[in-house]
């Protein structure tokens, strides 16, 4: 079903592995939410330091460029904040330490909705995407209970209950968002990732075609779809 967020959903946290992940996955939806006046925050678990085809590139230089590209994409989308955990690209694993970092951000931002990868999608090849999806879901649970990571309370980060989680790149969608009016802004944000563009004309057409195919299922020109998890209690 098409889903409009209630006015009380003022803050949204999007957790991703690398710069440009969310632009591909849900930037049309992000642009719609920011136009509605909602504060959308990005958390990037790496800075994409392995994201270069140049074998002589220095990972630290790649990371600096990709962080700058992500901040520019965020500016184009009207994001409220962009932050990086700085974990090594390609080395993300499900762990208690990683969960604690994401939990701390959830408790600091206090979003009503968290969005991330679907870690259960069959044949999801990228290990970073699987790990981020799983750790984010684990952190949503940890964030709500004060006895998890009590040291965070000493830093002023109180327990916080997220109300919904939306998963993108899912094979079991149950909500969709019409991005007909924001598809071009999605593409504009993606163009900020200069180091990753390759053949932009072909890439832009693939993105349009994917959004068109999703939209055709719901009777709109372009759409993005998600698995929606409502947290009860």
C-alpha positions in Angstrom: 0.0 0.0 0.0 1.0 3.6 -0.4 2.0 5.0 3.0 2.1 8.6 4.2 3.9 9.1 7.5 2.1 10.7 10.3 3.1 14.3 11.3 4.6 13.0 14.5 7.4 11.3 12.5 9.7 14.3 12.5 13.0 12.5 12.5 14.2 9.6 10.3 17.5 7.8 10.5 18.9 6.1 7.3 21.7 3.6 8.1 23.8 2.5 5.2 27.2 0.9 4.5 28.8 3.1 1.9 28.3 6.5 0.3 25.6 6.3 -2.4 23.9 3.2 -1.0 20.8 5.2 0.1 20.8 7.4 -3.0 20.3 4.2 -5.0 18.0 2.6 -2.5 15.6 5.3 -1.4 16.6 8.8 -2.3 13.3 9.6 -4.0 11.6 8.8 -0.8 14.1 10.8 1.2 13.6 13.8 -1.0 9.8 13.5 -0.5 10.2 13.4 3.3 12.5 16.4 3.4 10.1 18.3 1.2 7.4 17.5 3.8 9.6 19.2 6.5 10.9 16.0 8.1 14.5 15.8 9.4 16.3 13.0 7.7 19.7 11.9 9.0 22.2 9.6 7.3 24.5 7.3 9.2 27.3 5.8 7.1 29.1 2.8 8.6 32.1 3.2 6.3 33.5 6.0 4.1 33.7 3.7 1.1 37.5 3.6 1.2 37.7 0.6 -1.1 35.4 2.1 -3.7 37.9 2.8 -6.5 38.9 0.8 -9.6 42.4 2.3 -9.4 44.8 -0.2 -7.8 47.2 2.6 -6.9 44.6 4.7 -5.1 45.2 5.4 -1.4 42.2 4.3 0.7 42.4 7.4 2.8 42.2 9.6 -0.3 39.2 7.6 -1.6 37.5 8.0 1.8 37.9 11.7 1.9 36.5 12.1 -1.6 33.6 9.9 -1.0 32.7 11.6 2.3 32.7 14.9 0.5 30.5 13.5 -2.3 28.1 12.1 0.3 27.8 15.4 2.1 27.1 17.1 -1.3 24.4 14.6 -2.1 23.0 15.2 1.4 22.9 18.9 0.7 21.0 18.3 -2.5 18.5 16.2 -0.7 18.1 18.6 2.2 19.3 16.2 4.9 19.5 17.3 8.5 22.8 15.5 9.2 25.4 13.1 7.7 27.7 11.2 10.0 30.3 8.5 9.4 31.4 5.7 11.8 34.6 5.3 9.8 34.7 1.5 9.9 36.8 -0.2 7.1 35.0 -0.7 3.8 34.4 -4.4 3.1 35.1 -5.5 6.6 31.8 -4.9 8.4 30.7 -7.8 10.6 27.9 -8.4 13.0 29.4 -7.7 16.4 28.4 -6.3 19.8 30.9 -3.4 19.4 29.3 -2.4 16.0 25.9 -2.7 17.5 26.8 -0.4 20.3 28.0 2.3 17.9 24.7 2.2 16.0 22.7 2.1 19.2 24.4 5.2 20.4 23.4 7.1 17.2 19.8 5.9 17.5 19.7 7.2 21.1 21.2 10.5 20.1 19.1 11.1 17.0 15.9 9.6 18.5 14.2 8.9 15.2 10.6 7.6 14.9 11.6 5.6 11.8 14.9 3.9 10.9 15.6 2.7 7.4 18.2 0.3 6.2 19.0 -2.7 4.0 16.9 -5.9 4.2 19.5 -8.3 5.6 17.2 -11.3 4.8 17.0 -10.7 1.1 17.9 -13.9 -0.7 21.1 -13.8 -2.6 22.2 -10.4 -1.1 25.8 -10.7 -2.1 27.5 -7.7 -0.5 28.6 -8.7 3.0 28.6 -5.1 4.2 25.0 -4.7 3.2 24.0 -7.8 5.1 25.9 -6.8 8.2 24.6 -3.3 8.3 21.0 -4.5 7.9 21.4 -7.0 10.7 23.3 -4.7 13.1 20.8 -1.9 12.6 17.9 -4.2 13.5 19.8 -5.4 16.5 20.6 -1.8 17.6 16.9 -0.8 17.3 16.1 -3.4 19.9 19.1 -2.5 22.1 18.3 1.2 22.0 14.9 0.8 23.6 16.1 -1.0 26.8 18.2 1.0 29.3 20.2 -2.0 30.6 21.8 -2.4 27.2 25.1 -0.3 27.1 24.5 1.4 30.4 27.7 3.4 29.8 25.8 5.4 27.2 23.5 6.7 29.8 26.5 8.3 31.5 27.1 10.1 28.2 23.5 11.4 28.3 22.1 8.9 25.8 18.9 7.6 27.3 17.0 4.5 26.1 14.8 5.2 23.1 12.1 3.2 21.3 12.0 3.4 17.5 8.4 3.1 16.2 9.0 1.7 12.7 11.8 0.2 10.6 11.7 0.3 6.8 13.9 -2.0 4.8 14.9 -1.2 1.2 16.3 -3.6 -1.4 13.7 -6.1 -0.3 12.0 -9.0 -2.0 8.9 -8.7 0.3 7.7 -5.1 0.0 4.5 -4.1 1.6 4.6 -0.3 1.3 5.5 2.0 -1.5 6.1 5.7 -2.1 5.3 7.6 -5.2 8.5 9.3 -6.3 7.3 10.7 -9.6 7.9 14.3 -8.3 11.3 13.5 -6.8 12.9 11.1 -9.2 15.0 13.9 -10.8 16.2 15.0 -7.4 17.2 11.4 -6.7 19.3 11.4 -9.9 20.7 14.8 -9.0 21.9 13.5 -5.6 23.4 10.5 -7.2 25.4 12.7 -9.6 27.2 14.1 -6.6 29.0 10.8 -6.3 31.4 11.7 -9.1 33.9 9.0 -8.3 31.3 6.3 -8.8 29.4 7.5 -11.9 30.9 5.5 -14.7 28.6 5.7 -17.7 26.1 8.1 -16.2 23.6 8.0 -19.1 23.3 4.2 -18.9 23.2 4.3 -15.1 20.5 7.0 -15.0 18.4 5.0 -17.5 18.7 1.8 -15.3 17.5 3.8 -12.3 14.6 5.3 -14.2 13.6 1.9 -15.5 13.7 0.3 -12.1 11.6 3.1 -10.6 9.3 2.8 -13.6 8.9 -0.9 -13.1 8.0 -0.5 -9.4 5.6 2.4 -10.2 3.8 0.3 -12.8 2.8 -2.2 -10.1 1.0 0.6 -8.3 -0.4 2.8 -11.1 2.1 5.7 -10.8 5.0 6.8 -13.0 7.8 6.0 -10.6 8.0 4.5 -7.1 10.2 3.0 -4.4 9.1 0.1 -2.2 10.0 -1.2 1.3 9.3 -3.8 3.9 7.7 -2.0 6.8 8.2 -3.3 10.4 6.1 -1.8 13.1 7.5 -2.2 16.6 4.8 -2.8 19.2 4.9 -2.2 22.9 
